[in-house]
Structures are given as structure tokens and as C-alpha cells.
Amino acid sequence: MTTRTSHDVTATDVARRVWLAGLGAMTMAREQGEQLFATLTERGEELARAAEKKVPAMGAARGAADDAWKTVTTLVETQLNSGLHWIGVPTSDELAKLSRKVERLSASVDALKARR
């Protein structure tokens, strides 16, 4: 029976780490996209507040603009998610499920190795 040291790296270990790095990269891309969208929205709101101070009548128009913005935002999010799904980018839930499955498979492989 051979004993593994901390310096031994198997192909399974490398493949698992590459897979996890890929999952991490996909998650970061999704999170940073959402963060950018939130930042742009916040800056737009700041500009709208500043404009309302300069033009009092703008407050009434803002209600209609807010409704239109919500509609556009919903449409953009729906289309973006649809486009990402179409090109094969998994959702956060799909990534979490897949990550749990990889963990279980890795544990199974490790258990089988330990029997040898």
C-alpha cells in the first residue's frame, strides 16, 4: 500500500481543481455583471434626484418613467438570462447543484482509492 503525501497530485485532483476554477469564473462573471447593473442604476437614480431639484415638474414624469424602467429592466433581465442559457451559461442554482454533485463524486473516488 502506498501512502500519498501532500506533494502527490493526481489527475483527478487536477481535473477537480480546474472544474472548480471554471465554476468560480462563471459565478464571478455573473456576480460582477449584476454588480455593474446595480451601480449603473444607482448612478441613474442620483442623476434623476439632482434633475428633480432643478426641474420641479420632473417629479410627476418620474412616476411614469419608473414604471417604464421597471418594464424595460424586466425585459432586459429576461432576455439576458435567456441568452446566457442559450449559449450554455448555467444559472447560480445549476452551478450549486453541479458543485454538490462534483463534491459527492470526489468523495466517492477518494473512498474507492482508500480501499485499494
N, C-alpha and C positions, 0 to 999 in steps of 0.2 A: 504494500500500500504506500502510495506516495503522498507526501504532505505538501499542500500548497503554501507558498509564502506570500507575503504581501506584494512581492515583486512579480509573481506569476500573473500573467494576463491571458485569458483565453479569448478565443474568437467570439464566444457567447458574450463575454464581458464587454468586449469592444462593440459588438453589434447592439447590445442593450444600451450602452452609453451613447452611441450615435443616434439610436432611435429616440432616446430621452432628450438629447440635444435638439433633434428635429421638432419634437413636441414643444419644447421650450421656445424655440424660434417662432413657431406658428402662434403660440399663445402671446408672445411679446408683440408680434405684428398686429394681432387683433386688439390687444390692450392699448398699444400706442396709437392705433387708428381711432379708437374710441376716445382716448385722452385728447387727441388733436381736435376731434369734433367738439368735445366739451369745451376746450379752450376757445375755439372759434366762436362758439355760441355765447360764451361768457363775454367775450370782447364785443360781439354784436349787441348784446344787451347793454353794456356800458355805453356804447355809442348811441343807442336808442334813448337811454336816460338823459344823456347830455343834450341830444337833439330836442327832447321834450321840454327841457328847461328853456331852450331858446325859442321854441315854437309851441305855445300852449295848445293850439288846435291839434297838435300831433297826438296827444293822448287819446282822443276819440278814434283816430285812424289806427292807433296801435292795437286795439282790440281785434279789429278785422285782420290786421297783419299777423297778429299772434295765432289766430285761427288758421290762416293760410300757411303760416310757418309750420304749425303742428302737422298739417296735412302733407306738406312737402317733406318734412322730416321723416314722417312715417313711410312715405313712398320711397324716399332715398334709402332708408334703412332696409326696407323690404327688398328693393332692387339690389342693394349691395350684398345683403345676405344671400339672396338668390344667386347672384353672380359668383360669389365666393363658393357656394355649394356646387354650382355648375362646374367650376374648374377644379373641384375636389378639395377645397379647403374645409376641414372639419370644424364643427362648432365646438364651443368650450365643453359642452356636455359629452360630445363624441370623443373629444380628446381625453377627458377624465375617465370615461368608460374604458377606452383603449389603454390608458396608462394603468388602470387597475388590472386589466387582463394581462398586460406585459409583466406586472409585478407577480401575479399568480403563476404565470408560466415560468418566470425566472426562479421562483421559489420551488416549483416542481422540478426544474432542471437541476437546481442545487441539491434537492433531496435525492434525486436519482444518482447524482455524482457521489454523494456521501455514502450510498450503498455499495459502491464499487470498491 
